Amino acid sequence: MHPGLLLIPVIAMLLAGIVWINVSKLAFTAETGRVVERARQVEAQNVRLKAQLDRVNATVVDRAQERLGMGLAVDTSITPLKVPASAPAGADGATQSPPAGAPAR
């Protein structure tokens, strides 16, 4: 048998493998393009929904201001309450605890 006859099927298999890899790469690239386009659509939808939610929230705030006389706080800083170091003592000097079931202060 001539050594060139064995070389032809090997080269054919290598070429078929290269073609298969290129076709797979092309399919992967096309799928990636579809995923990127879908991501852009979802991103645009998120922007529209956020704008719609902001409009609804603004409407709720406006209605609350009109109907209930409520308004937004002007000062957005938080002022912590100062708690005394010791709780007030009762008549007998003992610390009083809230009744059972009552929220703690």
C-alpha positions in Angstrom: 0.0 0.0 0.0 1.2 3.4 -0.9 1.7 5.8 2.1 -0.1 8.6 0.3 -3.3 6.6 0.3 -3.4 6.7 4.1 -2.7 10.4 4.1 -5.7 11.4 2.1 -8.4 10.2 4.7 -6.4 11.8 7.5 -6.3 15.2 5.7 -10.1 14.8 4.8 -10.9 14.2 8.5 -8.8 17.2 9.6 -10.6 19.4 7.0 -14.0 18.1 8.1 -13.0 19.0 11.7 -12.0 22.5 10.8 -15.3 23.0 8.9 -17.2 21.7 11.9 -15.4 24.0 14.3 -16.1 27.0 12.0 -19.8 26.2 11.7 -20.0 25.8 15.5 -18.2 29.1 16.0 -20.6 30.8 13.6 -23.6 29.4 15.5 -22.2 30.5 18.8 -21.6 34.0 17.4 -25.2 34.2 16.1 -26.5 33.0 19.5 -24.4 35.6 21.3 -25.8 38.3 19.1 -29.3 37.2 20.0 -28.5 37.2 23.7 -27.0 40.7 23.4 -30.0 42.0 21.6 -32.4 40.5 24.2 -30.3 42.0 27.0 -30.7 45.4 25.3 -34.4 44.9 25.1 -34.6 44.0 28.8 -32.5 47.0 29.7 -34.8 49.3 27.7 -37.8 47.8 29.3 -36.3 48.3 32.8 -35.8 52.0 32.0 -39.4 52.3 30.8 -40.7 50.5 33.9 -38.6 52.6 36.2 -39.9 55.8 34.6 -43.5 54.5 34.9 -42.9 53.6 38.6 -41.5 57.1 39.3 -44.6 58.7 37.7 -46.9 56.5 39.9 -44.9 57.3 43.0 -45.0 61.0 42.2 -48.8 60.7 41.8 -49.1 58.9 45.2 -47.1 61.6 46.9 -49.1 64.4 45.3 -52.4 62.8 46.3 -51.1 62.3 49.9 -50.1 65.9 50.0 -53.5 67.1 48.7 -55.8 64.7 50.7 -54.0 64.2 53.9 -51.9 67.4 54.2 -48.8 65.3 54.2 -45.5 66.6 52.8 -42.0 65.4 52.3 -39.5 66.1 55.1 -37.3 69.1 54.3 -34.4 67.9 56.5 -33.2 64.4 55.4 -30.7 64.1 58.3 -31.4 61.7 61.1 -31.3 62.9 64.7 -30.7 60.1 67.1 -32.5 60.2 70.5 -30.4 60.4 73.6 -31.2 57.6 76.1 -30.3 58.3 79.7 -27.7 56.0 81.2 -30.1 54.6 83.8 -33.8 53.9 83.5 -36.1 55.8 85.9 -36.6 54.1 89.2 -40.0 53.3 90.8 -41.2 54.4 94.2 -39.3 51.5 95.9 -36.1 52.2 93.9 -36.5 49.2 91.6 -36.5 49.5 87.9 -39.9 49.1 86.4 -40.4 46.8 83.4 -43.3 47.0 81.0 -46.3 44.7 81.5 -46.2 41.3 79.7 -47.1 41.7 76.0 -46.4 45.4 76.0 -43.7 46.6 73.6 -40.4 47.5 75.2 -39.4 51.2 75.3 
